[in-house]
């Protein structure tokens, strides 16, 4: 595959920088909106049935373009959850038989999973807002568990369309095989900027999104004494060679992914490059149409005084 190093991004506007910072909330709000539309269709054949809840989501998504409004939205997570649950209970009150409908039961379970992820993302966002330029010590066990819960959420949100498995011998045509490793020379912990966890999550989500079931995804991170390395590789549709340096720009997608259903904002790659440069790192992108895509990131470890020894 042809590989290029991305050395810079076009200047970002303030609203674009805010959306990058709030990207994890934006993704969850979009998933939440999709689940609410599905429940509306199940209940009444109307994807706009839960009008109040959808209006809440749309208002919060719009707020993310302003940093302070986005942080306020993160702090109001429980109010959001209570408002949506009240809206759903109101819709179900007029249809008691729907309470036992297997599809409704599954959708409500998925919705509760989305709420739990939203709570975690909001806490992460508020915590790292205080540590924007620092590195934090993460427990490797907790980090692996966090990502395995993310992969489980991918499965749930697919409503049975695919599984993610970790042993290639178990793979079926509708499964993704994920080669997943996070290791550190430190043994039990790994150091990284808190926002880099978002980057890792976004990039593996993109790899899944643009790789059809039956594909292979590699997710590998390793911290040495002087740098943190990340490799994300997939066997998906790939990016045209002439677009490798432009696909990372804000809001851009490759020209060959137009029909792919997506909940994102089209700037996961932009965020990855922006964060990499923010912390003095290097970013390489390799891809070939019909073969797949590989992303490599290297971040230099900062001096000890810029490290914060609180395990996350």
NUFI-335453 format. One record per residue (C-alpha): residue number from 1; x, y, z. Coordinates in Angstrom, 3 decimals. Layout:
<site><resi>NUM</resi><east>X</east><north>Y</north><up>Z</up></site>
...
***
This chain:
<site><resi>1</resi><east>0.000</east><north>0.000</north><up>0.000</up></site>
<site><resi>2</resi><east>1.119</east><north>3.534</north><up>-0.755</up></site>
<site><resi>3</resi><east>2.014</east><north>5.373</north><up>2.487</up></site>
<site><resi>4</resi><east>2.308</east><north>9.108</north><up>3.089</up></site>
<site><resi>5</resi><east>3.184</east><north>11.101</north><up>6.176</up></site>
<site><resi>6</resi><east>0.623</east><north>13.761</north><up>7.026</up></site>
<site><resi>7</resi><east>2.678</east><north>16.707</north><up>8.181</up></site>
<site><resi>8</resi><east>0.045</east><north>19.424</north><up>8.576</up></site>
<site><resi>9</resi><east>-3.645</east><north>20.317</north><up>8.518</up></site>
<site><resi>10</resi><east>-5.323</east><north>23.432</north><up>7.114</up></site>
<site><resi>11</resi><east>-6.070</east><north>25.903</north><up>9.956</up></site>
<site><resi>12</resi><east>-9.201</east><north>24.999</north><up>11.924</up></site>
<site><resi>13</resi><east>-11.906</east><north>27.451</north><up>12.939</up></site>
<site><resi>14</resi><east>-12.913</east><north>27.710</north><up>16.619</up></site>
<site><resi>15</resi><east>-16.164</east><north>25.766</north><up>16.029</up></site>
<site><resi>16</resi><east>-14.218</east><north>23.035</north><up>14.234</up></site>
<site><resi>17</resi><east>-11.760</east><north>22.712</north><up>17.106</up></site>
<site><resi>18</resi><east>-14.687</east><north>22.493</north><up>19.520</up></site>
<site><resi>19</resi><east>-16.308</east><north>19.734</north><up>17.458</up></site>
<site><resi>20</resi><east>-13.028</east><north>17.817</north><up>17.464</up></site>
<site><resi>21</resi><east>-12.833</east><north>18.088</north><up>21.250</up></site>
<site><resi>22</resi><east>-16.490</east><north>17.066</north><up>21.615</up></site>
<site><resi>23</resi><east>-16.305</east><north>14.329</north><up>18.969</up></site>
<site><resi>24</resi><east>-16.935</east><north>11.470</north><up>21.407</up></site>
<site><resi>25</resi><east>-20.187</east><north>13.099</north><up>22.560</up></site>
<site><resi>26</resi><east>-21.228</east><north>13.884</north><up>18.992</up></site>
<site><resi>27</resi><east>-20.873</east><north>10.233</north><up>18.006</up></site>
<site><resi>28</resi><east>-22.939</east><north>9.052</north><up>20.973</up></site>
<site><resi>29</resi><east>-25.662</east><north>11.654</north><up>20.425</up></site>
<site><resi>30</resi><east>-25.913</east><north>10.523</north><up>16.802</up></site>
<site><resi>31</resi><east>-26.173</east><north>6.857</north><up>17.838</up></site>
<site><resi>32</resi><east>-28.779</east><north>7.838</north><up>20.419</up></site>
<site><resi>33</resi><east>-30.782</east><north>9.697</north><up>17.792</up></site>
<site><resi>34</resi><east>-30.700</east><north>6.619</north><up>15.567</up></site>
<site><resi>35</resi><east>-31.981</east><north>4.381</north><up>18.375</up></site>
<site><resi>36</resi><east>-34.820</east><north>6.826</north><up>19.117</up></site>
<site><resi>37</resi><east>-35.843</east><north>6.835</north><up>15.443</up></site>
<site><resi>38</resi><east>-35.849</east><north>3.023</north><up>15.470</up></site>
<site><resi>39</resi><east>-38.107</east><north>2.890</north><up>18.543</up></site>
<site><resi>40</resi><east>-40.481</east><north>5.330</north><up>16.855</up></site>
<site><resi>41</resi><east>-40.645</east><north>3.081</north><up>13.797</up></site>
<site><resi>42</resi><east>-41.268</east><north>0.020</north><up>15.960</up></site>
<site><resi>43</resi><east>-44.044</east><north>1.694</north><up>17.926</up></site>
<site><resi>44</resi><east>-45.867</east><north>3.617</north><up>15.229</up></site>
<site><resi>45</resi><east>-44.051</east><north>3.354</north><up>11.921</up></site>
<site><resi>46</resi><east>-42.925</east><north>6.949</north><up>12.514</up></site>
<site><resi>47</resi><east>-39.224</east><north>7.706</north><up>13.013</up></site>
<site><resi>48</resi><east>-40.136</east><north>11.151</north><up>14.408</up></site>
<site><resi>49</resi><east>-42.565</east><north>9.794</north><up>17.032</up></site>
<site><resi>50</resi><east>-40.329</east><north>10.731</north><up>19.988</up></site>
<site><resi>51</resi><east>-40.337</east><north>14.403</north><up>19.021</up></site>
<site><resi>52</resi><east>-39.215</east><north>15.789</north><up>22.366</up></site>
<site><resi>53</resi><east>-36.281</east><north>13.387</north><up>22.703</up></site>
<site><resi>54</resi><east>-35.111</east><north>14.005</north><up>19.143</up></site>
<site><resi>55</resi><east>-35.312</east><north>17.763</north><up>19.753</up></site>
<site><resi>56</resi><east>-33.116</east><north>17.350</north><up>22.866</up></site>
<site><resi>57</resi><east>-30.520</east><north>15.411</north><up>20.856</up></site>
<site><resi>58</resi><east>-30.544</east><north>17.941</north><up>18.018</up></site>
<site><resi>59</resi><east>-30.148</east><north>20.833</north><up>20.444</up></site>
<site><resi>60</resi><east>-27.203</east><north>19.195</north><up>22.204</up></site>
<site><resi>61</resi><east>-25.524</east><north>18.266</north><up>18.913</up></site>
<site><resi>62</resi><east>-25.750</east><north>21.918</north><up>17.845</up></site>
<site><resi>63</resi><east>-24.293</east><north>22.993</north><up>21.211</up></site>
<site><resi>64</resi><east>-21.115</east><north>20.991</north><up>20.633</up></site>
<site><resi>65</resi><east>-19.844</east><north>23.600</north><up>18.164</up></site>
<site><resi>66</resi><east>-19.171</east><north>25.838</north><up>21.179</up></site>
<site><resi>67</resi><east>-16.722</east><north>24.457</north><up>23.754</up></site>
<site><resi>68</resi><east>-18.399</east><north>25.850</north><up>26.868</up></site>
<site><resi>69</resi><east>-21.853</east><north>24.808</north><up>25.667</up></site>
<site><resi>70</resi><east>-20.481</east><north>21.346</north><up>24.908</up></site>
<site><resi>71</resi><east>-19.038</east><north>20.989</north><up>28.402</up></site>
<site><resi>72</resi><east>-22.389</east><north>22.134</north><up>29.811</up></site>
<site><resi>73</resi><east>-24.084</east><north>19.406</north><up>27.760</up></site>
<site><resi>74</resi><east>-21.691</east><north>16.852</north><up>29.267</up></site>
<site><resi>75</resi><east>-22.590</east><north>18.046</north><up>32.765</up></site>
<site><resi>76</resi><east>-26.314</east><north>17.704</north><up>31.958</up></site>
<site><resi>77</resi><east>-26.126</east><north>14.020</north><up>30.997</up></site>
<site><resi>78</resi><east>-28.484</east><north>12.769</north><up>33.702</up></site>
<site><resi>79</resi><east>-31.102</east><north>15.392</north><up>32.799</up></site>
<site><resi>80</resi><east>-30.876</east><north>14.243</north><up>29.178</up></site>
<site><resi>81</resi><east>-31.325</east><north>10.585</north><up>30.149</up></site>
<site><resi>82</resi><east>-34.299</east><north>11.366</north><up>32.422</up></site>
<site><resi>83</resi><east>-36.003</east><north>13.447</north><up>29.725</up></site>
<site><resi>84</resi><east>-35.653</east><north>10.740</north><up>27.076</up></site>
<site><resi>85</resi><east>-36.804</east><north>7.935</north><up>29.379</up></site>
<site><resi>86</resi><east>-39.849</east><north>10.009</north><up>30.302</up></site>
<site><resi>87</resi><east>-40.647</east><north>10.561</north><up>26.634</up></site>
<site><resi>88</resi><east>-40.400</east><north>6.818</north><up>25.895</up></site>
<site><resi>89</resi><east>-42.541</east><north>5.865</north><up>28.880</up></site>
<site><resi>90</resi><east>-45.157</east><north>8.351</north><up>27.700</up></site>
<site><resi>91</resi><east>-45.184</east><north>6.782</north><up>24.231</up></site>
<site><resi>92</resi><east>-45.433</east><north>3.259</north><up>25.683</up></site>
<site><resi>93</resi><east>-48.263</east><north>4.201</north><up>28.047</up></site>
<site><resi>94</resi><east>-50.695</east><north>4.255</north><up>25.149</up></site>
<site><resi>95</resi><east>-49.477</east><north>0.888</north><up>23.837</up></site>
<site><resi>96</resi><east>-49.265</east><north>-1.556</north><up>26.771</up></site>
<site><resi>97</resi><east>-48.801</east><north>-4.543</north><up>24.454</up></site>
<site><resi>98</resi><east>-45.565</east><north>-3.012</north><up>23.174</up></site>
<site><resi>99</resi><east>-43.993</east><north>-3.422</north><up>26.606</up></site>
<site><resi>100</resi><east>-43.530</east><north>-7.158</north><up>25.903</up></site>
<site><resi>101</resi><east>-42.611</east><north>-6.855</north><up>22.228</up></site>
<site><resi>102</resi><east>-39.156</east><north>-8.526</north><up>21.777</up></site>
<site><resi>103</resi><east>-38.001</east><north>-5.779</north><up>19.403</up></site>
<site><resi>104</resi><east>-38.988</east><north>-3.056</north><up>21.858</up></site>
<site><resi>105</resi><east>-37.306</east><north>-4.927</north><up>24.718</up></site>
<site><resi>106</resi><east>-34.109</east><north>-5.234</north><up>22.662</up></site>
<site><resi>107</resi><east>-34.207</east><north>-1.572</north><up>21.636</up></site>
<site><resi>108</resi><east>-34.695</east><north>-0.421</north><up>25.218</up></site>
<site><resi>109</resi><east>-31.750</east><north>-2.584</north><up>26.307</up></site>
<site><resi>110</resi><east>-29.638</east><north>-1.060</north><up>23.525</up></site>
<site><resi>111</resi><east>-30.751</east><north>2.387</north><up>24.614</up></site>
<site><resi>112</resi><east>-29.652</east><north>1.712</north><up>28.197</up></site>
<site><resi>113</resi><east>-26.267</east><north>0.622</north><up>26.843</up></site>
<site><resi>114</resi><east>-26.008</east><north>3.887</north><up>24.895</up></site>
<site><resi>115</resi><east>-26.865</east><north>5.836</north><up>28.052</up></site>
<site><resi>116</resi><east>-24.107</east><north>4.041</north><up>29.976</up></site>
<site><resi>117</resi><east>-21.571</east><north>4.826</north><up>27.264</up></site>
<site><resi>118</resi><east>-22.759</east><north>8.444</north><up>27.210</up></site>
<site><resi>119</resi><east>-22.167</east><north>8.718</north><up>30.964</up></site>
<site><resi>120</resi><east>-18.623</east><north>7.393</north><up>30.557</up></site>
<site><resi>121</resi><east>-17.825</east><north>9.675</north><up>27.610</up></site>
<site><resi>122</resi><east>-19.185</east><north>12.716</north><up>29.467</up></site>
<site><resi>123</resi><east>-17.039</east><north>11.942</north><up>32.539</up></site>
<site><resi>124</resi><east>-13.974</east><north>11.452</north><up>30.349</up></site>
<site><resi>125</resi><east>-14.568</east><north>14.714</north><up>28.509</up></site>
<site><resi>126</resi><east>-15.004</east><north>16.734</north><up>31.699</up></site>
<site><resi>127</resi><east>-11.927</east><north>15.159</north><up>33.291</up></site>
<site><resi>128</resi><east>-9.613</east><north>15.747</north><up>30.367</up></site>
<site><resi>129</resi><east>-10.834</east><north>19.328</north><up>29.963</up></site>
<site><resi>130</resi><east>-8.652</east><north>19.972</north><up>33.021</up></site>
<site><resi>131</resi><east>-5.651</east><north>18.126</north><up>31.530</up></site>
<site><resi>132</resi><east>-5.589</east><north>19.260</north><up>27.918</up></site>
<site><resi>133</resi><east>-1.798</east><north>19.159</north><up>27.447</up></site>
<site><resi>134</resi><east>-0.783</east><north>16.452</north><up>29.916</up></site>
<site><resi>135</resi><east>-0.205</east><north>12.708</north><up>29.887</up></site>
<site><resi>136</resi><east>-1.968</east><north>10.400</north><up>32.365</up></site>
<site><resi>137</resi><east>-1.199</east><north>6.885</north><up>33.587</up></site>
<site><resi>138</resi><east>-3.833</east><north>4.312</north><up>32.589</up></site>
<site><resi>139</resi><east>-4.266</east><north>0.827</north><up>33.972</up></site>
<site><resi>140</resi><east>-3.709</east><north>-1.583</north><up>31.070</up></site>
<site><resi>141</resi><east>-6.341</east><north>-3.954</north><up>32.421</up></site>
<site><resi>142</resi><east>-8.934</east><north>-1.179</north><up>32.661</up></site>
<site><resi>143</resi><east>-8.019</east><north>0.150</north><up>29.216</up></site>
<site><resi>144</resi><east>-8.401</east><north>-3.267</north><up>27.600</up></site>
<site><resi>145</resi><east>-11.727</east><north>-3.754</north><up>29.374</up></site>
<site><resi>146</resi><east>-12.900</east><north>-0.328</north><up>28.171</up></site>
<site><resi>147</resi><east>-12.123</east><north>-1.158</north><up>24.554</up></site>
<site><resi>148</resi><east>-13.678</east><north>-4.605</north><up>24.749</up></site>
<site><resi>149</resi><east>-16.867</east><north>-2.899</north><up>25.984</up></site>
<site><resi>150</resi><east>-16.646</east><north>-0.574</north><up>22.967</up></site>
<site><resi>151</resi><east>-16.398</east><north>-3.565</north><up>20.633</up></site>
<site><resi>152</resi><east>-19.381</east><north>-5.176</north><up>22.388</up></site>
<site><resi>153</resi><east>-21.323</east><north>-1.945</north><up>21.824</up></site>
<site><resi>154</resi><east>-20.466</east><north>-2.124</north><up>18.102</up></site>
<site><resi>155</resi><east>-22.119</east><north>-5.556</north><up>18.058</up></site>
<site><resi>156</resi><east>-25.218</east><north>-4.462</north><up>19.962</up></site>
<site><resi>157</resi><east>-25.733</east><north>-1.438</north><up>17.742</up></site>
<site><resi>158</resi><east>-25.607</east><north>-3.713</north><up>14.676</up></site>
<site><resi>159</resi><east>-28.816</east><north>-5.455</north><up>15.887</up></site>
<site><resi>160</resi><east>-27.386</east><north>-8.867</north><up>15.006</up></site>
<site><resi>161</resi><east>-25.831</east><north>-8.004</north><up>11.635</up></site>
<site><resi>162</resi><east>-22.301</east><north>-8.998</north><up>12.733</up></site>
<site><resi>163</resi><east>-20.061</east><north>-10.224</north><up>15.557</up></site>
<site><resi>164</resi><east>-16.541</east><north>-9.206</north><up>16.550</up></site>
<site><resi>165</resi><east>-14.313</east><north>-12.164</north><up>17.432</up></site>
<site><resi>166</resi><east>-10.693</east><north>-12.437</north><up>18.608</up></site>
<site><resi>167</resi><east>-9.776</east><north>-15.866</north><up>17.260</up></site>
<site><resi>168</resi><east>-9.488</east><north>-16.212</north><up>13.484</up></site>
<site><resi>169</resi><east>-10.377</east><north>-19.911</north><up>13.671</up></site>
<site><resi>170</resi><east>-13.839</east><north>-18.928</north><up>14.919</up></site>
<site><resi>171</resi><east>-14.529</east><north>-16.394</north><up>12.166</up></site>
<site><resi>172</resi><east>-17.641</east><north>-16.794</north><up>10.032</up></site>
<site><resi>173</resi><east>-18.482</east><north>-14.747</north><up>6.908</up></site>
<site><resi>174</resi><east>-20.563</east><north>-12.319</north><up>8.998</up></site>
<site><resi>175</resi><east>-17.849</east><north>-11.823</north><up>11.640</up></site>
<site><resi>176</resi><east>-15.004</east><north>-9.350</north><up>12.021</up></site>
<site><resi>177</resi><east>-11.705</east><north>-10.774</north><up>13.218</up></site>
<site><resi>178</resi><east>-10.021</east><north>-8.256</north><up>15.515</up></site>
<site><resi>179</resi><east>-6.332</east><north>-8.631</north><up>16.376</up></site>
<site><resi>180</resi><east>-6.296</east><north>-6.506</north><up>19.543</up></site>
<site><resi>181</resi><east>-3.200</east><north>-5.766</north><up>21.627</up></site>
<site><resi>182</resi><east>-2.282</east><north>-2.956</north><up>24.031</up></site>
<site><resi>183</resi><east>1.076</east><north>-3.384</north><up>25.760</up></site>
<site><resi>184</resi><east>3.639</east><north>-1.312</north><up>27.607</up></site>
<site><resi>185</resi><east>7.210</east><north>-1.693</north><up>28.709</up></site>
<site><resi>186</resi><east>5.873</east><north>-0.589</north><up>32.107</up></site>
<site><resi>187</resi><east>3.934</east><north>-3.831</north><up>32.458</up></site>
<site><resi>188</resi><east>0.666</east><north>-2.929</north><up>34.181</up></site>
<site><resi>189</resi><east>0.179</east><north>0.682</north><up>33.071</up></site>
<site><resi>190</resi><east>0.522</east><north>2.825</north><up>29.979</up></site>
<site><resi>191</resi><east>1.010</east><north>6.597</north><up>29.675</up></site>
<site><resi>192</resi><east>-0.839</east><north>8.689</north><up>27.111</up></site>
<site><resi>193</resi><east>-2.809</east><north>11.923</north><up>26.718</up></site>
<site><resi>194</resi><east>-6.422</east><north>11.249</north><up>27.831</up></site>
<site><resi>195</resi><east>-7.737</east><north>12.521</north><up>24.486</up></site>
<site><resi>196</resi><east>-5.653</east><north>9.866</north><up>22.705</up></site>
<site><resi>197</resi><east>-8.084</east><north>7.251</north><up>23.998</up></site>
<site><resi>198</resi><east>-10.718</east><north>8.999</north><up>21.873</up></site>
<site><resi>199</resi><east>-8.408</east><north>8.867</north><up>18.859</up></site>
<site><resi>200</resi><east>-7.886</east><north>5.137</north><up>19.281</up></site>
<site><resi>201</resi><east>-11.629</east><north>4.585</north><up>19.595</up></site>
<site><resi>202</resi><east>-12.442</east><north>6.720</north><up>16.541</up></site>
<site><resi>203</resi><east>-9.876</east><north>5.028</north><up>14.319</up></site>
<site><resi>204</resi><east>-10.919</east><north>1.469</north><up>15.147</up></site>
<site><resi>205</resi><east>-14.578</east><north>2.492</north><up>14.672</up></site>
<site><resi>206</resi><east>-13.691</east><north>3.822</north><up>11.211</up></site>
<site><resi>207</resi><east>-11.841</east><north>0.599</north><up>10.402</up></site>
<site><resi>208</resi><east>-14.963</east><north>-1.397</north><up>11.300</up></site>
<site><resi>209</resi><east>-17.271</east><north>0.973</north><up>9.444</up></site>
<site><resi>210</resi><east>-15.385</east><north>0.821</north><up>6.149</up></site>
<site><resi>211</resi><east>-14.584</east><north>-2.898</north><up>6.280</up></site>
<site><resi>212</resi><east>-17.323</east><north>-5.377</north><up>5.310</up></site>
<site><resi>213</resi><east>-18.140</east><north>-8.314</north><up>7.616</up></site>
<site><resi>214</resi><east>-15.636</east><north>-11.109</north><up>7.123</up></site>
<site><resi>215</resi><east>-12.780</east><north>-8.620</north><up>7.280</up></site>
<site><resi>216</resi><east>-9.683</east><north>-8.374</north><up>9.446</up></site>
<site><resi>217</resi><east>-8.858</east><north>-5.413</north><up>11.708</up></site>
<site><resi>218</resi><east>-5.622</east><north>-4.890</north><up>13.630</up></site>
<site><resi>219</resi><east>-5.548</east><north>-2.610</north><up>16.662</up></site>
<site><resi>220</resi><east>-2.138</east><north>-2.448</north><up>18.338</up></site>
<site><resi>221</resi><east>-0.667</east><north>0.041</north><up>20.805</up></site>
<site><resi>222</resi><east>2.729</east><north>-0.112</north><up>22.504</up></site>
<site><resi>223</resi><east>4.496</east><north>2.252</north><up>24.867</up></site>
<site><resi>224</resi><east>8.289</east><north>2.135</north><up>25.094</up></site>
<site><resi>225</resi><east>10.564</east><north>4.230</north><up>27.284</up></site>
<site><resi>226</resi><east>10.524</east><north>7.132</north><up>24.843</up></site>
<site><resi>227</resi><east>7.383</east><north>6.890</north><up>22.671</up></site>
<site><resi>228</resi><east>3.835</east><north>5.650</north><up>22.272</up></site>
<site><resi>229</resi><east>2.990</east><north>3.853</north><up>19.020</up></site>
<site><resi>230</resi><east>-0.418</east><north>3.061</north><up>17.574</up></site>
<site><resi>231</resi><east>-1.231</east><north>0.914</north><up>14.533</up></site>
<site><resi>232</resi><east>-4.736</east><north>0.526</north><up>13.114</up></site>
<site><resi>233</resi><east>-5.048</east><north>-1.565</north><up>9.950</up></site>
<site><resi>234</resi><east>-8.041</east><north>-3.013</north><up>8.112</up></site>
<site><resi>235</resi><east>-8.914</east><north>-5.064</north><up>5.039</up></site>
<site><resi>236</resi><east>-11.639</east><north>-2.658</north><up>3.962</up></site>
<site><resi>237</resi><east>-12.433</east><north>-0.625</north><up>0.882</up></site>
<site><resi>238</resi><east>-9.389</east><north>1.648</north><up>1.102</up></site>
<site><resi>239</resi><east>-8.824</east><north>5.258</north><up>0.041</up></site>
<site><resi>240</resi><east>-7.867</east><north>6.402</north><up>-3.481</up></site>
<site><resi>241</resi><east>-4.131</east><north>7.220</north><up>-3.550</up></site>
<site><resi>242</resi><east>-4.693</east><north>10.776</north><up>-4.783</up></site>
<site><resi>243</resi><east>-6.907</east><north>11.522</north><up>-1.751</up></site>
<site><resi>244</resi><east>-4.577</east><north>10.405</north><up>1.049</up></site>
<site><resi>245</resi><east>-3.445</east><north>13.936</north><up>1.914</up></site>
<site><resi>246</resi><east>-6.897</east><north>15.523</north><up>1.629</up></site>
<site><resi>247</resi><east>-9.133</east><north>12.908</north><up>3.307</up></site>
<site><resi>248</resi><east>-7.781</east><north>14.033</north><up>6.699</up></site>
<site><resi>249</resi><east>-9.197</east><north>17.544</north><up>6.252</up></site>
<site><resi>250</resi><east>-12.181</east><north>18.574</north><up>8.367</up></site>
<site><resi>251</resi><east>-15.472</east><north>17.109</north><up>7.091</up></site>
<site><resi>252</resi><east>-13.855</east><north>15.226</north><up>4.187</up></site>
<site><resi>253</resi><east>-14.501</east><north>11.590</north><up>3.356</up></site>
<site><resi>254</resi><east>-13.004</east><north>9.480</north><up>0.628</up></site>
<site><resi>255</resi><east>-14.899</east><north>9.633</north><up>-2.669</up></site>
<site><resi>256</resi><east>-15.607</east><north>5.877</north><up>-2.595</up></site>
<site><resi>257</resi><east>-17.565</east><north>5.739</north><up>0.699</up></site>
<site><resi>258</resi><east>-20.645</east><north>7.773</north><up>-0.172</up></site>
<site><resi>259</resi><east>-23.156</east><north>4.948</north><up>0.372</up></site>
<site><resi>260</resi><east>-21.737</east><north>3.851</north><up>3.739</up></site>
<site><resi>261</resi><east>-24.180</east><north>4.636</north><up>6.564</up></site>
<site><resi>262</resi><east>-22.362</east><north>6.666</north><up>9.192</up></site>
<site><resi>263</resi><east>-23.250</east><north>8.298</north><up>12.513</up></site>
<site><resi>264</resi><east>-20.083</east><north>10.405</north><up>12.643</up></site>
<site><resi>265</resi><east>-19.269</east><north>13.918</north><up>11.594</up></site>
<site><resi>266</resi><east>-16.610</east><north>13.083</north><up>9.008</up></site>
<site><resi>267</resi><east>-13.677</east><north>14.310</north><up>11.056</up></site>
<site><resi>268</resi><east>-12.319</east><north>11.316</north><up>13.000</up></site>
<site><resi>269</resi><east>-9.158</east><north>11.374</north><up>10.876</up></site>
<site><resi>270</resi><east>-8.905</east><north>15.139</north><up>11.316</up></site>
<site><resi>271</resi><east>-9.016</east><north>14.711</north><up>15.084</up></site>
<site><resi>272</resi><east>-6.374</east><north>11.977</north><up>14.967</up></site>
<site><resi>273</resi><east>-3.958</east><north>14.172</north><up>13.004</up></site>
<site><resi>274</resi><east>-4.773</east><north>17.267</north><up>15.107</up></site>
<site><resi>275</resi><east>-4.101</east><north>15.452</north><up>18.390</up></site>
<site><resi>276</resi><east>-0.960</east><north>13.823</north><up>16.992</up></site>
<site><resi>277</resi><east>0.463</east><north>17.225</north><up>16.038</up></site>
<site><resi>278</resi><east>-0.721</east><north>18.785</north><up>19.320</up></site>
<site><resi>279</resi><east>1.535</east><north>16.345</north><up>21.187</up></site>
<site><resi>280</resi><east>4.489</east><north>16.591</north><up>18.809</up></site>
<site><resi>281</resi><east>3.917</east><north>13.264</north><up>17.086</up></site>
<site><resi>282</resi><east>4.040</east><north>11.877</north><up>13.573</up></site>
<site><resi>283</resi><east>1.170</east><north>10.425</north><up>11.529</up></site>
<site><resi>284</resi><east>1.345</east><north>8.092</north><up>8.513</up></site>
<site><resi>285</resi><east>-1.557</east><north>6.980</north><up>6.316</up></site>
<site><resi>286</resi><east>-1.338</east><north>4.080</north><up>3.852</up></site>
<site><resi>287</resi><east>-4.159</east><north>2.749</north><up>1.723</up></site>
<site><resi>288</resi><east>-5.143</east><north>1.028</north><up>-1.501</up></site>
<site><resi>289</resi><east>-8.634</east><north>0.724</north><up>-2.941</up></site>
<site><resi>290</resi><east>-10.003</east><north>-2.782</north><up>-2.436</up></site>
<site><resi>291</resi><east>-7.079</east><north>-3.729</north><up>-0.175</up></site>
<site><resi>292</resi><east>-7.459</east><north>-1.690</north><up>3.004</up></site>
<site><resi>293</resi><east>-6.018</east><north>1.117</north><up>5.094</up></site>
<site><resi>294</resi><east>-3.220</east><north>1.386</north><up>7.647</up></site>
<site><resi>295</resi><east>-2.641</east><north>4.248</north><up>10.099</up></site>
<site><resi>296</resi><east>0.537</east><north>4.621</north><up>12.144</up></site>
<site><resi>297</resi><east>0.994</east><north>7.200</north><up>14.904</up></site>
<site><resi>298</resi><east>4.059</east><north>7.822</north><up>17.043</up></site>
<site><resi>299</resi><east>3.948</east><north>10.202</north><up>20.024</up></site>
<site><resi>300</resi><east>7.173</east><north>11.104</north><up>21.865</up></site>
<site><resi>301</resi><east>6.903</east><north>10.664</north><up>25.630</up></site>
<site><resi>302</resi><east>7.189</east><north>13.993</north><up>27.454</up></site>
<site><resi>303</resi><east>9.494</east><north>14.846</north><up>30.378</up></site>
<site><resi>304</resi><east>8.528</east><north>13.350</north><up>33.740</up></site>
<site><resi>305</resi><east>7.223</east><north>16.660</north><up>35.018</up></site>
<site><resi>306</resi><east>4.488</east><north>16.588</north><up>32.350</up></site>
<site><resi>307</resi><east>3.232</east><north>13.167</north><up>33.476</up></site>
<site><resi>308</resi><east>0.411</east><north>12.823</north><up>36.006</up></site>
<site><resi>309</resi><east>0.626</east><north>9.600</north><up>38.012</up></site>
<site><resi>310</resi><east>-3.044</east><north>8.914</north><up>38.624</up></site>
<site><resi>311</resi><east>-4.174</east><north>5.603</north><up>37.147</up></site>
<site><resi>312</resi><east>-7.300</east><north>5.959</north><up>35.013</up></site>
***
